[in-house]
Amino acid sequence: MTVKLDFEECLKDSPRFRADIEEVEGDVNELETRLDKLVKQCNTMLEAGKVFCQNSKNFVAGLKELGHHYSSDATMGCLDKFSKKLLFILEAQGEAIDTIQKNVKMKLQSFVKEDVRRFKEVRKEFERCSEALDTALNKNAQVPRGKQHEVEEASNALLNARKASRSGALDYVLEINVIESKKKTEVLNAVLSLMDTQAQFFQQGHQSLKELESYRKNLSDEQTQLVLNAAREKRDMEQRHAAIKKKDMSYDDSIMDYCADAATGIVMEGYLYKRASNAFKTWSRRWFSIQKNQLVYQKKFKEQPTVVVEDLRLCTVKTCVDQERRFCFEVVSPSKTCLLQADSERQQQGWITAVQSSIASAFQERREDTLSPRERLSSVSAGSGVGQEQEGSSCQALEEVQAIPGNNHCCDCGEPGPDWASINLGITLCITCSGIHRSLGVHFSKVRSLTLDSWEPELIRLMCELGNSAINRIYEARIDEITIKKPHPSSPRQDKESWIRSKYVEKKFIQKLPETGRVTPLRRSSARRNRSTVQERAGPRPTLKPKPNRATLPRLSGISPSDLKNNTASYKDCEDEEEDLSGLHPGALLYRSAALQHFPVMADALAHGADVNWVNVAEDSSTPLIQAATANSLAACEFLLQNGASVNQADSNGKGPLHHATILGHTGLVCLFLKRGADYNAKDKSSKDPISIAVESANADIVTLLRIAKMNKEMREMDGAFGQSGDETCLDIFRDFSQMASNNPEKLKRRSTDIKIL
């Protein structure tokens, strides 16, 4: 006997199970109708048979009397013999009618009246328990978080309803399997009884029944084996049913199993409440599943699933604690946000983990389905010039960034050949760790692909100034003192996620600042102030080598301030400027290191909580970004901007970073600040904006950039909602200036004496 429904499936109460029982119920109803009709037809046949036998006997009696009439005729003597044979056949037919009535009609009638009726009673009890469970679930979901007595009452009601529902479901599944088995045996038994009776009845006269003899025998043997098997399986099902019924069915969670390699492609499924996006914000309970890198839901099994998230790689998931309803979480994608509610905290965490694991799996599948980074970069694109330019920037980014010592392995797990990066941290990552970094939020880590995204020159230079080794010396400074083990490439995703959150969010492994690190910064020496306003860098630093360490803190490298002062052979020009930075608080440390263009110290200051927009009131309320702009460091400015520096924060003279870059003639920085949204109309205390300053200093390139930015904004305002025609040309010009500022800065030193304001 084949088991129609599984007991574990009924505990899930899934749409699939509902569809199966609907199919069984429809089949049983149809079977009941057909059996009722068959029993009526059998009764009509039996009544007709009795009438036929009686009429036949009358006919035989008349034939016998006719035979007596021809008693003197030996030829007609056959009538008497034939009448005796016919009478014998009619007697056998009467017995056959009685047997059919006993073995066919009564058994089929009993199956319909007893077994089918019992099936319907169990079904009614199952439906009643299911309705009670739905009512309890709705009440439990609607209980406000703050009303504890209502929560307990609803939880107890749900506990009892779930226990009764699952008990009723198990009984119903057992009855379904029993009736599925019995409907075969009962019908087969009735048919075989009818065939035996008919075979005996027509044994002497019907060759057709003799031809069915072997078939009848085989069928009889099969029916006997089915009866034996059905009895054995029924016994096993009853034992299993009793064993499962002894288990605790009062637990508050559905059966939840996350299986990434499920044969059906469904890695997770279960019921969740979904809040509608309409004005009423109604909640509906739907069957959700994760399949084919998508999150979908449906109400009925045969309905077309509704897609919530088209591509899991484009979404993130997080708990939602500001809702009055409990166990809520959000699935956020670029196009919409879906608010969901689980039945318990365990289910909530299970779904969040499942979505996060599916996001990681989706990225992993994408990586395996595509070519390796080197193969992608070595292929020549046949597309447009922009595509070739982006491919070239990706190739340059991958080669230069991975050439930095330590960058050829993932910063967090050590997987070789990482092709993802965090641009605000300056590290390289594998695909798994990059997905975890992305889930932290852009205020912690901004993830970009080294092979799929385009890279601006200043970003490449920024990545080359830091690197995995420098960042790990900061964020893993106390790793030897901590018992937590660093994950390796084959570690589970959960271990990697726990490590990354501890490292970058909780910052458990950074060196603690000394208590003395709270003093206010001193003013710069006059020599430094003078040089910072008149000097320009002669050319770009090599991008593949880390910058020499001019102000390394003791907690980073173990070099003391006295060692720095004694190291005058390499830095004779800074003899009068050396200062001990170890006593500065993080904001002042960021400020000083931005002026020195020392990226590891800047990163260390940010790791210790430095305000990226910290103001030095002792130096005209200058900010770290203004210091980096004064030093004409594209990479330092980019680093600060990527970490949240305000491009429009001005000093006490009303001069922002764009003003300072314009005054000093730093064309590359002007281009960078304009790309990052700097206000070219902002006026300082002398009522001068950057354009008037550039005109006065006769810097043709900066005037060009500022005027192009202004014209681009005006064109966008004129186009309004119909387009942004000026953007593409403006971005192309800015891109060219960025390339020139990074690779050929000497070309940006042009001056013009005949510039006129438009």
Protein Blocks (a to p, Z undefined) as FASTA:
>chain_A
ZZfbafklmmnopaklmmmmmmmmmmmmmmmmmmmmmmmmmmmmmmmmmmmmmmmmmmmm
mmmmmmmmmmmpmklmmmmmmmmmmmmmmmmmmmmmmmmmmmmmmmmmmmmmmmmmmmmm
mmmmmmmmmmmmmmmmmmmmmpcfklmmlmmmmmmmmmmmmmmmmmmmmmmmmmmmmmmm
mmmmmmmmmmmmmmmmmmmmmmmmmmklmmmmmmmmmmmmmmmmmmmmmmmmmmmmmmmm
mmmmmpcckbcbdcddddfkbfklpabgcddddddfbfnopacddddddeehiacddfbf
kbccddfblblklgccdddfkbfbghiacdddfkbccddddfbfklmmmmmmmmmmmmmm
mmmmmmmmpccfklmmmpccfbdfklmmmmmmmmmmmmmmmmpghilpcfklopghiabd
cfknopacdfklmmmmmmnopkloccddfklpccdfklmmmmmmnojklmmmmmmmmmmm
pcbdcddfklcfklmmmmmmmmmmnommbccddfklmcccddddfklmmmmmmpccfbdc
dfkbccddfbbcfklnopafklmmmmmmlmmmlmmmgccfklpcfklmmmmmmmnopakl
mmmmmmnopafkbccfknooiafklmmmmnopaklmmmmmmnopafkbccfkopafklmm
mmnopaklmmmmmmnopafkbccfkopafklmmmmnopaklmmmmmmmmmmmmmmmmnmm
nbcfklmmmmmmmmmmmmmmmmmmmlmmcccfkbccZZ
